[in-house]
């Protein structure tokens, strides 16, 4: 019997092959506000699309000591996946 986590990963890969679902998945990850979660989501979408992405991190680290992904690198990865960035108004506007 296959472990449940593997079945979940397989289902997720099938789910994320659909571009609209992948976009919704990434938007959900972005809304969480956790950069590491967003990187995991990007890796999952890339894997579902049969791509391998290697993030190039800058020399900067955040307050917890994790390397910071540069914006231009994020844009490059999104472009490789056939995606881009969009801006929307939030309820947190000052």
PDB file of N, CA, C and O in Angstrom, chain B, residues numbered from 101:
ATOM      1  N   UNK B 101       0.838  -1.186   0.000  1.00  0.00           N
ATOM      2  CA  UNK B 101       0.000   0.000   0.000  1.00  0.00           C
ATOM      3  C   UNK B 101       0.882   1.249   0.000  1.00  0.00           C
ATOM      4  O   UNK B 101       1.850   1.333   0.757  1.00  0.00           O
ATOM      5  N   UNK B 102       0.544   2.207  -0.846  1.00  0.00           N
ATOM      6  CA  UNK B 102       1.313   3.440  -0.963  1.00  0.00           C
ATOM      7  C   UNK B 102       1.015   4.360   0.222  1.00  0.00           C
ATOM      8  O   UNK B 102      -0.139   4.505   0.625  1.00  0.00           O
ATOM      9  N   UNK B 103       2.067   4.983   0.781  1.00  0.00           N
ATOM     10  CA  UNK B 103       1.817   5.925   1.876  1.00  0.00           C
ATOM     11  C   UNK B 103       0.914   7.069   1.416  1.00  0.00           C
ATOM     12  O   UNK B 103       0.973   7.494   0.263  1.00  0.00           O
ATOM     13  N   UNK B 104       0.083   7.560   2.328  1.00  0.00           N
ATOM     14  CA  UNK B 104      -0.866   8.620   1.983  1.00  0.00           C
ATOM     15  C   UNK B 104      -0.168   9.889   1.523  1.00  0.00           C
ATOM     16  O   UNK B 104      -0.662  10.563   0.619  1.00  0.00           O
ATOM     17  N   UNK B 105       0.969  10.233   2.122  1.00  0.00           N
ATOM     18  CA  UNK B 105       1.646  11.465   1.727  1.00  0.00           C
ATOM     19  C   UNK B 105       2.095  11.401   0.273  1.00  0.00           C
ATOM     20  O   UNK B 105       2.064  12.416  -0.423  1.00  0.00           O
ATOM     21  N   UNK B 106       2.503  10.254  -0.190  1.00  0.00           N
ATOM     22  CA  UNK B 106       2.904  10.104  -1.590  1.00  0.00           C
ATOM     23  C   UNK B 106       1.692  10.259  -2.505  1.00  0.00           C
ATOM     24  O   UNK B 106       1.784  10.884  -3.562  1.00  0.00           O
ATOM     25  N   UNK B 107       0.565   9.694  -2.104  1.00  0.00           N
ATOM     26  CA  UNK B 107      -0.654   9.835  -2.900  1.00  0.00           C
ATOM     27  C   UNK B 107      -1.052  11.311  -2.972  1.00  0.00           C
ATOM     28  O   UNK B 107      -1.500  11.782  -4.017  1.00  0.00           O
ATOM     29  N   UNK B 108      -0.891  12.032  -1.877  1.00  0.00           N
ATOM     30  CA  UNK B 108      -1.204  13.461  -1.862  1.00  0.00           C
ATOM     31  C   UNK B 108      -0.303  14.208  -2.838  1.00  0.00           C
ATOM     32  O   UNK B 108      -0.777  15.036  -3.615  1.00  0.00           O
ATOM     33  N   UNK B 109       0.994  13.918  -2.798  1.00  0.00           N
ATOM     34  CA  UNK B 109       1.933  14.584  -3.699  1.00  0.00           C
ATOM     35  C   UNK B 109       1.585  14.309  -5.154  1.00  0.00           C
ATOM     36  O   UNK B 109       1.628  15.212  -5.989  1.00  0.00           O
ATOM     37  N   UNK B 110       1.242  13.071  -5.455  1.00  0.00           N
ATOM     38  CA  UNK B 110       0.861  12.716  -6.827  1.00  0.00           C
ATOM     39  C   UNK B 110      -0.381  13.490  -7.258  1.00  0.00           C
ATOM     40  O   UNK B 110      -0.432  14.016  -8.370  1.00  0.00           O
ATOM     41  N   UNK B 111      -1.372  13.559  -6.391  1.00  0.00           N
ATOM     42  CA  UNK B 111      -2.598  14.297  -6.696  1.00  0.00           C
ATOM     43  C   UNK B 111      -2.317  15.791  -6.856  1.00  0.00           C
ATOM     44  O   UNK B 111      -2.880  16.448  -7.731  1.00  0.00           O
ATOM     45  N   UNK B 112      -1.445  16.316  -6.005  1.00  0.00           N
ATOM     46  CA  UNK B 112      -1.091  17.729  -6.095  1.00  0.00           C
ATOM     47  C   UNK B 112      -0.418  18.029  -7.431  1.00  0.00           C
ATOM     48  O   UNK B 112      -0.703  19.053  -8.051  1.00  0.00           O
ATOM     49  N   UNK B 113       0.469  17.145  -7.875  1.00  0.00           N
ATOM     50  CA  UNK B 113       1.154  17.357  -9.153  1.00  0.00           C
ATOM     51  C   UNK B 113       0.160  17.364 -10.316  1.00  0.00           C
ATOM     52  O   UNK B 113       0.291  18.168 -11.238  1.00  0.00           O
ATOM     53  N   UNK B 114      -0.817  16.486 -10.277  1.00  0.00           N
ATOM     54  CA  UNK B 114      -1.849  16.461 -11.323  1.00  0.00           C
ATOM     55  C   UNK B 114      -2.675  17.742 -11.249  1.00  0.00           C
ATOM     56  O   UNK B 114      -2.956  18.363 -12.274  1.00  0.00           O
ATOM     57  N   UNK B 115      -3.058  18.130 -10.048  1.00  0.00           N
ATOM     58  CA  UNK B 115      -3.870  19.334  -9.829  1.00  0.00           C
ATOM     59  C   UNK B 115      -3.156  20.579 -10.356  1.00  0.00           C
ATOM     60  O   UNK B 115      -3.774  21.428 -10.999  1.00  0.00           O
ATOM     61  N   UNK B 116      -1.861  20.684 -10.084  1.00  0.00           N
ATOM     62  CA  UNK B 116      -1.108  21.886 -10.437  1.00  0.00           C
ATOM     63  C   UNK B 116      -0.710  21.955 -11.904  1.00  0.00           C
ATOM     64  O   UNK B 116      -0.156  22.963 -12.342  1.00  0.00           O
ATOM     65  N   UNK B 117      -0.978  20.918 -12.664  1.00  0.00           N
ATOM     66  CA  UNK B 117      -0.697  20.966 -14.101  1.00  0.00           C
ATOM     67  C   UNK B 117      -1.652  21.920 -14.812  1.00  0.00           C
ATOM     68  O   UNK B 117      -1.338  22.428 -15.889  1.00  0.00           O
ATOM     69  N   UNK B 118      -2.808  22.163 -14.219  1.00  0.00           N
ATOM     70  CA  UNK B 118      -3.762  23.129 -14.756  1.00  0.00           C
ATOM     71  C   UNK B 118      -3.290  24.534 -14.367  1.00  0.00           C
ATOM     72  O   UNK B 118      -3.104  24.823 -13.186  1.00  0.00           O
ATOM     73  N   UNK B 119      -3.100  25.397 -15.355  1.00  0.00           N
ATOM     74  CA  UNK B 119      -2.545  26.734 -15.097  1.00  0.00           C
ATOM     75  C   UNK B 119      -3.388  27.556 -14.131  1.00  0.00           C
ATOM     76  O   UNK B 119      -2.836  28.224 -13.257  1.00  0.00           O
ATOM     77  N   UNK B 120      -4.706  27.524 -14.265  1.00  0.00           N
ATOM     78  CA  UNK B 120      -5.562  28.317 -13.374  1.00  0.00           C
ATOM     79  C   UNK B 120      -5.467  27.820 -11.932  1.00  0.00           C
ATOM     80  O   UNK B 120      -5.480  28.616 -10.993  1.00  0.00           O
ATOM     81  N   UNK B 121      -5.372  26.516 -11.765  1.00  0.00           N
ATOM     82  CA  UNK B 121      -5.218  25.966 -10.409  1.00  0.00           C
ATOM     83  C   UNK B 121      -3.853  26.331  -9.835  1.00  0.00           C
ATOM     84  O   UNK B 121      -3.739  26.653  -8.652  1.00  0.00           O
ATOM     85  N   UNK B 122      -2.820  26.281 -10.671  1.00  0.00           N
ATOM     86  CA  UNK B 122      -1.477  26.641 -10.212  1.00  0.00           C
ATOM     87  C   UNK B 122      -1.441  28.103  -9.778  1.00  0.00           C
ATOM     88  O   UNK B 122      -0.822  28.444  -8.770  1.00  0.00           O
ATOM     89  N   UNK B 123      -2.104  28.959 -10.540  1.00  0.00           N
ATOM     90  CA  UNK B 123      -2.159  30.379 -10.194  1.00  0.00           C
ATOM     91  C   UNK B 123      -2.878  30.577  -8.860  1.00  0.00           C
ATOM     92  O   UNK B 123      -2.406  31.332  -8.010  1.00  0.00           O
ATOM     93  N   UNK B 124      -3.997  29.917  -8.673  1.00  0.00           N
ATOM     94  CA  UNK B 124      -4.739  30.028  -7.409  1.00  0.00           C
ATOM     95  C   UNK B 124      -3.903  29.507  -6.240  1.00  0.00           C
ATOM     96  O   UNK B 124      -3.913  30.090  -5.156  1.00  0.00           O
ATOM     97  N   UNK B 125      -3.191  28.424  -6.463  1.00  0.00           N
ATOM     98  CA  UNK B 125      -2.324  27.822  -5.442  1.00  0.00           C
ATOM     99  C   UNK B 125      -1.223  28.806  -5.039  1.00  0.00           C
ATOM    100  O   UNK B 125      -0.963  28.995  -3.850  1.00  0.00           O
ATOM    101  N   UNK B 126      -0.580  29.432  -6.023  1.00  0.00           N
ATOM    102  CA  UNK B 126       0.480  30.392  -5.730  1.00  0.00           C
ATOM    103  C   UNK B 126      -0.072  31.648  -5.064  1.00  0.00           C
ATOM    104  O   UNK B 126       0.560  32.195  -4.161  1.00  0.00           O
ATOM    105  N   UNK B 127      -1.239  32.108  -5.497  1.00  0.00           N
ATOM    106  CA  UNK B 127      -1.852  33.270  -4.849  1.00  0.00           C
ATOM    107  C   UNK B 127      -2.178  32.967  -3.395  1.00  0.00           C
ATOM    108  O   UNK B 127      -1.993  33.821  -2.528  1.00  0.00           O
ATOM    109  N   UNK B 128      -2.658  31.768  -3.123  1.00  0.00           N
ATOM    110  CA  UNK B 128      -2.930  31.364  -1.747  1.00  0.00           C
ATOM    111  C   UNK B 128      -1.661  31.356  -0.913  1.00  0.00           C
ATOM    112  O   UNK B 128      -1.662  31.795   0.237  1.00  0.00           O
ATOM    113  N   UNK B 129      -0.584  30.857  -1.494  1.00  0.00           N
ATOM    114  CA  UNK B 129       0.699  30.832  -0.790  1.00  0.00           C
ATOM    115  C   UNK B 129       1.195  32.248  -0.526  1.00  0.00           C
ATOM    116  O   UNK B 129       1.748  32.526   0.539  1.00  0.00           O
ATOM    117  N   UNK B 130       1.002  33.135  -1.481  1.00  0.00           N
ATOM    118  CA  UNK B 130       1.414  34.526  -1.323  1.00  0.00           C
ATOM    119  C   UNK B 130       0.634  35.202  -0.203  1.00  0.00           C
ATOM    120  O   UNK B 130       1.198  35.966   0.580  1.00  0.00           O
ATOM    121  N   UNK B 131      -0.657  34.920  -0.128  1.00  0.00           N
ATOM    122  CA  UNK B 131      -1.508  35.528   0.900  1.00  0.00           C
ATOM    123  C   UNK B 131      -1.121  35.085   2.306  1.00  0.00           C
ATOM    124  O   UNK B 131      -1.405  35.790   3.274  1.00  0.00           O
ATOM    125  N   UNK B 132      -0.481  33.932   2.429  1.00  0.00           N
ATOM    126  CA  UNK B 132      -0.039  33.468   3.748  1.00  0.00           C
ATOM    127  C   UNK B 132       1.040  34.377   4.331  1.00  0.00           C
ATOM    128  O   UNK B 132       1.187  34.473   5.550  1.00  0.00           O
ATOM    129  N   UNK B 133       1.791  35.041   3.457  1.00  0.00           N
ATOM    130  CA  UNK B 133       2.813  35.965   3.926  1.00  0.00           C
ATOM    131  C   UNK B 133       4.084  35.306   4.419  1.00  0.00           C
ATOM    132  O   UNK B 133       4.901  35.962   5.066  1.00  0.00           O
ATOM    133  N   UNK B 134       4.274  34.035   4.135  1.00  0.00           N
ATOM    134  CA  UNK B 134       5.457  33.297   4.572  1.00  0.00           C
ATOM    135  C   UNK B 134       6.338  33.022   3.355  1.00  0.00           C
ATOM    136  O   UNK B 134       5.970  32.208   2.509  1.00  0.00           O
ATOM    137  N   UNK B 135       7.492  33.680   3.249  1.00  0.00           N
ATOM    138  CA  UNK B 135       8.352  33.508   2.077  1.00  0.00           C
ATOM    139  C   UNK B 135       8.774  32.057   1.828  1.00  0.00           C
ATOM    140  O   UNK B 135       8.851  31.625   0.678  1.00  0.00           O
ATOM    141  N   UNK B 136       9.045  31.309   2.888  1.00  0.00           N
ATOM    142  CA  UNK B 136       9.454  29.911   2.708  1.00  0.00           C
ATOM    143  C   UNK B 136       8.307  29.073   2.147  1.00  0.00           C
ATOM    144  O   UNK B 136       8.533  28.164   1.348  1.00  0.00           O
ATOM    145  N   UNK B 137       7.095  29.373   2.558  1.00  0.00           N
ATOM    146  CA  UNK B 137       5.921  28.670   2.037  1.00  0.00           C
ATOM    147  C   UNK B 137       5.737  28.981   0.553  1.00  0.00           C
ATOM    148  O   UNK B 137       5.388  28.100  -0.232  1.00  0.00           O
ATOM    149  N   UNK B 138       5.975  30.240   0.173  1.00  0.00           N
ATOM    150  CA  UNK B 138       5.882  30.629  -1.235  1.00  0.00           C
ATOM    151  C   UNK B 138       6.926  29.888  -2.068  1.00  0.00           C
ATOM    152  O   UNK B 138       6.624  29.431  -3.171  1.00  0.00           O
ATOM    153  N   UNK B 139       8.139  29.765  -1.558  1.00  0.00           N
ATOM    154  CA  UNK B 139       9.182  29.034  -2.288  1.00  0.00           C
ATOM    155  C   UNK B 139       8.796  27.574  -2.478  1.00  0.00           C
ATOM    156  O   UNK B 139       9.017  27.009  -3.550  1.00  0.00           O
ATOM    157  N   UNK B 140       8.226  26.962  -1.455  1.00  0.00           N
ATOM    158  CA  UNK B 140       7.760  25.580  -1.570  1.00  0.00           C
ATOM    159  C   UNK B 140       6.670  25.479  -2.628  1.00  0.00           C
ATOM    160  O   UNK B 140       6.673  24.555  -3.441  1.00  0.00           O
ATOM    161  N   UNK B 141       5.744  26.422  -2.621  1.00  0.00           N
ATOM    162  CA  UNK B 141       4.665  26.422  -3.611  1.00  0.00           C
ATOM    163  C   UNK B 141       5.228  26.576  -5.022  1.00  0.00           C
ATOM    164  O   UNK B 141       4.775  25.898  -5.944  1.00  0.00           O
ATOM    165  N   UNK B 142       6.206  27.457  -5.199  1.00  0.00           N
ATOM    166  CA  UNK B 142       6.839  27.629  -6.509  1.00  0.00           C
ATOM    167  C   UNK B 142       7.519  26.343  -6.966  1.00  0.00           C
ATOM    168  O   UNK B 142       7.425  25.959  -8.132  1.00  0.00           O
ATOM    169  N   UNK B 143       8.199  25.689  -6.044  1.00  0.00           N
ATOM    170  CA  UNK B 143       8.849  24.411  -6.389  1.00  0.00           C
ATOM    171  C   UNK B 143       7.805  23.370  -6.796  1.00  0.00           C
ATOM    172  O   UNK B 143       8.014  22.620  -7.749  1.00  0.00           O
ATOM    173  N   UNK B 144       6.692  23.325  -6.081  1.00  0.00           N
ATOM    174  CA  UNK B 144       5.641  22.361  -6.417  1.00  0.00           C
ATOM    175  C   UNK B 144       5.062  22.625  -7.802  1.00  0.00           C
ATOM    176  O   UNK B 144       4.847  21.688  -8.571  1.00  0.00           O
ATOM    177  N   UNK B 145       4.809  23.886  -8.126  1.00  0.00           N
ATOM    178  CA  UNK B 145       4.268  24.226  -9.445  1.00  0.00           C
ATOM    179  C   UNK B 145       5.280  23.874 -10.529  1.00  0.00           C
ATOM    180  O   UNK B 145       4.917  23.314 -11.564  1.00  0.00           O
ATOM    181  N   UNK B 146       6.536  24.198 -10.295  1.00  0.00           N
ATOM    182  CA  UNK B 146       7.574  23.868 -11.279  1.00  0.00           C
ATOM    183  C   UNK B 146       7.644  22.359 -11.496  1.00  0.00           C
ATOM    184  O   UNK B 146       7.715  21.891 -12.633  1.00  0.00           O
ATOM    185  N   UNK B 147       7.625  21.616 -10.416  1.00  0.00           N
ATOM    186  CA  UNK B 147       7.680  20.150 -10.519  1.00  0.00           C
ATOM    187  C   UNK B 147       6.487  19.605 -11.288  1.00  0.00           C
ATOM    188  O   UNK B 147       6.633  18.695 -12.104  1.00  0.00           O
ATOM    189  N   UNK B 148       5.311  20.158 -11.034  1.00  0.00           N
ATOM    190  CA  UNK B 148       4.103  19.713 -11.735  1.00  0.00           C
ATOM    191  C   UNK B 148       4.207  19.990 -13.231  1.00  0.00           C
ATOM    192  O   UNK B 148       3.639  19.260 -14.044  1.00  0.00           O
ATOM    193  N   UNK B 149       4.934  21.046 -13.591  1.00  0.00           N
ATOM    194  CA  UNK B 149       5.099  21.409 -14.997  1.00  0.00           C
ATOM    195  C   UNK B 149       6.341  20.761 -15.612  1.00  0.00           C
ATOM    196  O   UNK B 149       6.712  21.066 -16.745  1.00  0.00           O
ATOM    197  N   UNK B 150       6.979  19.863 -14.853  1.00  0.00           N
ATOM    198  CA  UNK B 150       8.139  19.146 -15.369  1.00  0.00           C
ATOM    199  C   UNK B 150       9.410  19.969 -15.417  1.00  0.00           C
ATOM    200  O   UNK B 150      10.314  19.671 -16.199  1.00  0.00           O
ATOM    201  N   UNK B 151       9.490  20.997 -14.593  1.00  0.00           N
ATOM    202  CA  UNK B 151      10.668  21.864 -14.577  1.00  0.00           C
ATOM    203  C   UNK B 151      11.353  21.772 -13.222  1.00  0.00           C
ATOM    204  O   UNK B 151      10.728  21.488 -12.201  1.00  0.00           O
ATOM    205  N   UNK B 152      12.630  22.015 -13.247  1.00  0.00           N
ATOM    206  CA  UNK B 152      13.403  22.108 -12.016  1.00  0.00           C
ATOM    207  C   UNK B 152      13.876  23.540 -11.895  1.00  0.00           C
ATOM    208  O   UNK B 152      14.448  24.091 -12.835  1.00  0.00           O
ATOM    209  N   UNK B 153      13.645  24.138 -10.758  1.00  0.00           N
ATOM    210  CA  UNK B 153      14.114  25.508 -10.562  1.00  0.00           C
ATOM    211  C   UNK B 153      15.131  25.525  -9.440  1.00  0.00           C
ATOM    212  O   UNK B 153      14.966  24.873  -8.409  1.00  0.00           O
ATOM    213  N   UNK B 154      16.166  26.274  -9.662  1.00  0.00           N
ATOM    214  CA  UNK B 154      17.203  26.475  -8.658  1.00  0.00           C
ATOM    215  C   UNK B 154      17.222  27.954  -8.327  1.00  0.00           C
ATOM    216  O   UNK B 154      17.603  28.781  -9.155  1.00  0.00           O
ATOM    217  N   UNK B 155      16.818  28.274  -7.136  1.00  0.00           N
ATOM    218  CA  UNK B 155      16.773  29.665  -6.722  1.00  0.00           C
ATOM    219  C   UNK B 155      18.183  30.180  -6.470  1.00  0.00           C
ATOM    220  O   UNK B 155      19.008  29.498  -5.863  1.00  0.00           O
ATOM    221  N   UNK B 156      18.443  31.382  -6.941  1.00  0.00           N
ATOM    222  CA  UNK B 156      19.705  32.062  -6.670  1.00  0.00           C
ATOM    223  C   UNK B 156      19.429  33.084  -5.570  1.00  0.00           C
ATOM    224  O   UNK B 156      18.743  34.081  -5.794  1.00  0.00           O
ATOM    225  N   UNK B 157      19.960  32.829  -4.398  1.00  0.00           N
ATOM    226  CA  UNK B 157      19.732  33.729  -3.278  1.00  0.00           C
ATOM    227  C   UNK B 157      20.837  34.773  -3.215  1.00  0.00           C
ATOM    228  O   UNK B 157      21.986  34.504  -3.565  1.00  0.00           O
ATOM    229  N   UNK B 158      20.474  35.961  -2.765  1.00  0.00           N
ATOM    230  CA  UNK B 158      21.465  37.014  -2.573  1.00  0.00           C
ATOM    231  C   UNK B 158      22.235  36.767  -1.287  1.00  0.00           C
ATOM    232  O   UNK B 158      22.110  35.711  -0.666  1.00  0.00           O
ATOM    233  N   UNK B 159      23.021  37.741  -0.901  1.00  0.00           N
ATOM    234  CA  UNK B 159      23.816  37.635   0.324  1.00  0.00           C
ATOM    235  C   UNK B 159      23.036  38.070   1.556  1.00  0.00           C
ATOM    236  O   UNK B 159      23.513  37.919   2.681  1.00  0.00           O
ATOM    237  N   UNK B 160      21.842  38.607   1.348  1.00  0.00           N
ATOM    238  CA  UNK B 160      21.051  39.108   2.468  1.00  0.00           C
ATOM    239  C   UNK B 160      20.377  37.961   3.209  1.00  0.00           C
ATOM    240  O   UNK B 160      20.022  36.942   2.616  1.00  0.00           O
ATOM    241  N   UNK B 161      20.209  38.142   4.507  1.00  0.00           N
ATOM    242  CA  UNK B 161      19.473  37.180   5.328  1.00  0.00           C
ATOM    243  C   UNK B 161      18.392  37.941   6.085  1.00  0.00           C
ATOM    244  O   UNK B 161      18.528  39.136   6.350  1.00  0.00           O
ATOM    245  N   UNK B 162      17.311  37.234   6.430  1.00  0.00           N
ATOM    246  CA  UNK B 162      16.255  37.885   7.206  1.00  0.00           C
ATOM    247  C   UNK B 162      16.556  37.752   8.695  1.00  0.00           C
ATOM    248  O   UNK B 162      17.599  37.227   9.083  1.00  0.00           O
ATOM    249  N   UNK B 163      15.635  38.232   9.521  1.00  0.00           N
ATOM    250  CA  UNK B 163      15.860  38.224  10.972  1.00  0.00           C
ATOM    251  C   UNK B 163      16.016  36.833  11.564  1.00  0.00           C
ATOM    252  O   UNK B 163      16.599  36.683  12.638  1.00  0.00           O
ATOM    253  N   UNK B 164      15.503  35.806  10.879  1.00  0.00           N
ATOM    254  CA  UNK B 164      15.660  34.438  11.391  1.00  0.00           C
ATOM    255  C   UNK B 164      16.895  33.751  10.808  1.00  0.00           C
ATOM    256  O   UNK B 164      17.141  32.577  11.083  1.00  0.00           O
ATOM    257  N   UNK B 165      17.667  34.479  10.008  1.00  0.00           N
ATOM    258  CA  UNK B 165      18.898  33.922   9.464  1.00  0.00           C
ATOM    259  C   UNK B 165      18.740  33.205   8.135  1.00  0.00           C
ATOM    260  O   UNK B 165      19.711  32.649   7.621  1.00  0.00           O
ATOM    261  N   UNK B 166      17.536  33.203   7.565  1.00  0.00           N
ATOM    262  CA  UNK B 166      17.313  32.537   6.278  1.00  0.00           C
ATOM    263  C   UNK B 166      17.739  33.461   5.141  1.00  0.00           C
ATOM    264  O   UNK B 166      17.597  34.680   5.228  1.00  0.00           O
ATOM    265  N   UNK B 167      18.261  32.862   4.078  1.00  0.00           N
ATOM    266  CA  UNK B 167      18.641  33.649   2.909  1.00  0.00           C
ATOM    267  C   UNK B 167      17.409  34.280   2.279  1.00  0.00           C
ATOM    268  O   UNK B 167      16.325  33.699   2.311  1.00  0.00           O
ATOM    269  N   UNK B 168      17.572  35.452   1.714  1.00  0.00           N
ATOM    270  CA  UNK B 168      16.471  36.195   1.107  1.00  0.00           C
ATOM    271  C   UNK B 168      16.533  36.040  -0.408  1.00  0.00           C
ATOM    272  O   UNK B 168      17.578  36.263  -1.020  1.00  0.00           O
ATOM    273  N   UNK B 169      15.414  35.659  -1.005  1.00  0.00           N
ATOM    274  CA  UNK B 169      15.317  35.561  -2.456  1.00  0.00           C
ATOM    275  C   UNK B 169      15.157  36.966  -3.022  1.00  0.00           C
ATOM    276  O   UNK B 169      14.267  37.710  -2.610  1.00  0.00           O
ATOM    277  N   UNK B 170      16.012  37.323  -3.958  1.00  0.00           N
ATOM    278  CA  UNK B 170      15.945  38.646  -4.580  1.00  0.00           C
ATOM    279  C   UNK B 170      14.729  38.726  -5.498  1.00  0.00           C
ATOM    280  O   UNK B 170      14.328  37.722  -6.086  1.00  0.00           O
ATOM    281  N   UNK B 171      14.139  39.922  -5.623  1.00  0.00           N
ATOM    282  CA  UNK B 171      12.939  40.097  -6.449  1.00  0.00           C
ATOM    283  C   UNK B 171      13.173  39.719  -7.896  1.00  0.00           C
ATOM    284  O   UNK B 171      12.326  39.074  -8.514  1.00  0.00           O
ATOM    285  N   UNK B 172      14.315  40.114  -8.446  1.00  0.00           N
ATOM    286  CA  UNK B 172      14.571  39.800  -9.855  1.00  0.00           C
ATOM    287  C   UNK B 172      14.647  38.292 -10.076  1.00  0.00           C
ATOM    288  O   UNK B 172      14.300  37.802 -11.151  1.00  0.00           O
ATOM    289  N   UNK B 173      15.094  37.566  -9.074  1.00  0.00           N
ATOM    290  CA  UNK B 173      15.144  36.104  -9.184  1.00  0.00           C
ATOM    291  C   UNK B 173      13.734  35.517  -9.146  1.00  0.00           C
ATOM    292  O   UNK B 173      13.436  34.569  -9.873  1.00  0.00           O
ATOM    293  N   UNK B 174      12.874  36.073  -8.310  1.00  0.00           N
ATOM    294  CA  UNK B 174      11.486  35.629  -8.257  1.00  0.00           C
ATOM    295  C   UNK B 174      10.805  35.860  -9.604  1.00  0.00           C
ATOM    296  O   UNK B 174      10.101  34.984 -10.106  1.00  0.00           O
ATOM    297  N   UNK B 175      11.013  37.033 -10.182  1.00  0.00           N
ATOM    298  CA  UNK B 175      10.418  37.346 -11.485  1.00  0.00           C
ATOM    299  C   UNK B 175      10.945  36.379 -12.545  1.00  0.00           C
ATOM    300  O   UNK B 175      10.182  35.921 -13.396  1.00  0.00           O
ATOM    301  N   UNK B 176      12.226  36.070 -12.501  1.00  0.00           N
ATOM    302  CA  UNK B 176      12.823  35.134 -13.464  1.00  0.00           C
ATOM    303  C   UNK B 176      12.183  33.752 -13.354  1.00  0.00           C
ATOM    304  O   UNK B 176      11.854  33.135 -14.367  1.00  0.00           O
ATOM    305  N   UNK B 177      12.007  33.269 -12.132  1.00  0.00           N
ATOM    306  CA  UNK B 177      11.396  31.953 -11.917  1.00  0.00           C
ATOM    307  C   UNK B 177       9.956  31.950 -12.417  1.00  0.00           C
ATOM    308  O   UNK B 177       9.536  31.013 -13.095  1.00  0.00           O
ATOM    309  N   UNK B 178       9.201  32.988 -12.086  1.00  0.00           N
ATOM    310  CA  UNK B 178       7.816  33.069 -12.551  1.00  0.00           C
ATOM    311  C   UNK B 178       7.750  33.080 -14.076  1.00  0.00           C
ATOM    312  O   UNK B 178       6.892  32.424 -14.666  1.00  0.00           O
ATOM    313  N   UNK B 179       8.647  33.818 -14.709  1.00  0.00           N
ATOM    314  CA  UNK B 179       8.679  33.878 -16.168  1.00  0.00           C
ATOM    315  C   UNK B 179       8.962  32.502 -16.758  1.00  0.00           C
ATOM    316  O   UNK B 179       8.343  32.115 -17.749  1.00  0.00           O
ATOM    317  N   UNK B 180       9.891  31.762 -16.159  1.00  0.00           N
ATOM    318  CA  UNK B 180      10.206  30.409 -16.623  1.00  0.00           C
ATOM    319  C   UNK B 180       8.992  29.489 -16.528  1.00  0.00           C
ATOM    320  O   UNK B 180       8.867  28.538 -17.301  1.00  0.00           O
ATOM    321  N   UNK B 181       8.104  29.771 -15.585  1.00  0.00           N
ATOM    322  CA  UNK B 181       6.893  28.972 -15.408  1.00  0.00           C
ATOM    323  C   UNK B 181       5.728  29.506 -16.235  1.00  0.00           C
ATOM    324  O   UNK B 181       4.619  28.975 -16.172  1.00  0.00           O
ATOM    325  N   UNK B 182       5.983  30.556 -17.010  1.00  0.00           N
ATOM    326  CA  UNK B 182       4.924  31.147 -17.825  1.00  0.00           C
ATOM    327  C   UNK B 182       3.961  31.993 -17.011  1.00  0.00           C
ATOM    328  O   UNK B 182       2.802  32.161 -17.391  1.00  0.00           O
ATOM    329  N   UNK B 183       4.437  32.528 -15.894  1.00  0.00           N
ATOM    330  CA  UNK B 183       3.607  33.321 -14.992  1.00  0.00           C
ATOM    331  C   UNK B 183       4.206  34.707 -14.822  1.00  0.00           C
ATOM    332  O   UNK B 183       5.325  34.963 -15.265  1.00  0.00           O
ATOM    333  N   UNK B 184       3.466  35.600 -14.183  1.00  0.00           N
ATOM    334  CA  UNK B 184       3.946  36.946 -13.906  1.00  0.00           C
ATOM    335  C   UNK B 184       3.335  37.456 -12.617  1.00  0.00           C
ATOM    336  O   UNK B 184       2.584  36.745 -11.949  1.00  0.00           O
ATOM    337  N   UNK B 185       3.654  38.674 -12.275  1.00  0.00           N
ATOM    338  CA  UNK B 185       3.132  39.289 -11.057  1.00  0.00           C
ATOM    339  C   UNK B 185       1.984  40.231 -11.392  1.00  0.00           C
ATOM    340  O   UNK B 185       1.928  40.787 -12.489  1.00  0.00           O
ATOM    341  N   UNK B 186       1.076  40.407 -10.452  1.00  0.00           N
ATOM    342  CA  UNK B 186      -0.024  41.356 -10.576  1.00  0.00           C
ATOM    343  C   UNK B 186      -0.154  42.089  -9.243  1.00  0.00           C
ATOM    344  O   UNK B 186       0.232  41.568  -8.197  1.00  0.00           O
ATOM    345  N   UNK B 187      -0.692  43.282  -9.293  1.00  0.00           N
ATOM    346  CA  UNK B 187      -0.882  44.089  -8.092  1.00  0.00           C
ATOM    347  C   UNK B 187      -2.373  44.238  -7.849  1.00  0.00           C
ATOM    348  O   UNK B 187      -3.146  44.450  -8.783  1.00  0.00           O
ATOM    349  N   UNK B 188      -2.775  44.126  -6.583  1.00  0.00           N
ATOM    350  CA  UNK B 188      -4.182  44.324  -6.239  1.00  0.00           C
ATOM    351  C   UNK B 188      -4.253  45.107  -4.940  1.00  0.00           C
ATOM    352  O   UNK B 188      -3.312  45.093  -4.146  1.00  0.00           O
ATOM    353  N   UNK B 189      -5.357  45.782  -4.728  1.00  0.00           N
ATOM    354  CA  UNK B 189      -5.576  46.528  -3.502  1.00  0.00           C
ATOM    355  C   UNK B 189      -5.943  45.552  -2.391  1.00  0.00           C
ATOM    356  O   UNK B 189      -6.666  44.581  -2.612  1.00  0.00           O
ATOM    357  N   UNK B 190      -5.434  45.824  -1.201  1.00  0.00           N
ATOM    358  CA  UNK B 190      -5.779  44.998  -0.049  1.00  0.00           C
ATOM    359  C   UNK B 190      -6.521  45.848   0.970  1.00  0.00           C
ATOM    360  O   UNK B 190      -6.522  47.075   0.879  1.00  0.00           O
ATOM    361  N   UNK B 191      -7.138  45.210   1.917  1.00  0.00           N
ATOM    362  CA  UNK B 191      -7.852  45.934   2.969  1.00  0.00           C
ATOM    363  C   UNK B 191      -6.882  46.557   3.962  1.00  0.00           C
ATOM    364  O   UNK B 191      -7.294  47.326   4.831  1.00  0.00           O
ATOM    365  N   UNK B 192      -5.591  46.231   3.843  1.00  0.00           N
ATOM    366  CA  UNK B 192      -4.590  46.743   4.767  1.00  0.00           C
ATOM    367  C   UNK B 192      -3.987  48.058   4.303  1.00  0.00           C
ATOM    368  O   UNK B 192      -3.034  48.541   4.915  1.00  0.00           O
ATOM    369  N   UNK B 193      -4.519  48.654   3.233  1.00  0.00           N
ATOM    370  CA  UNK B 193      -3.968  49.907   2.711  1.00  0.00           C
ATOM    371  C   UNK B 193      -4.078  51.005   3.761  1.00  0.00           C
ATOM    372  O   UNK B 193      -5.067  51.096   4.489  1.00  0.00           O
ATOM    373  N   UNK B 194      -3.048  51.831   3.822  1.00  0.00           N
ATOM    374  CA  UNK B 194      -3.035  52.908   4.826  1.00  0.00           C
ATOM    375  C   UNK B 194      -3.795  54.114   4.342  1.00  0.00           C
ATOM    376  O   UNK B 194      -3.888  55.112   5.056  1.00  0.00           O
TER     377      UNK B 194
END
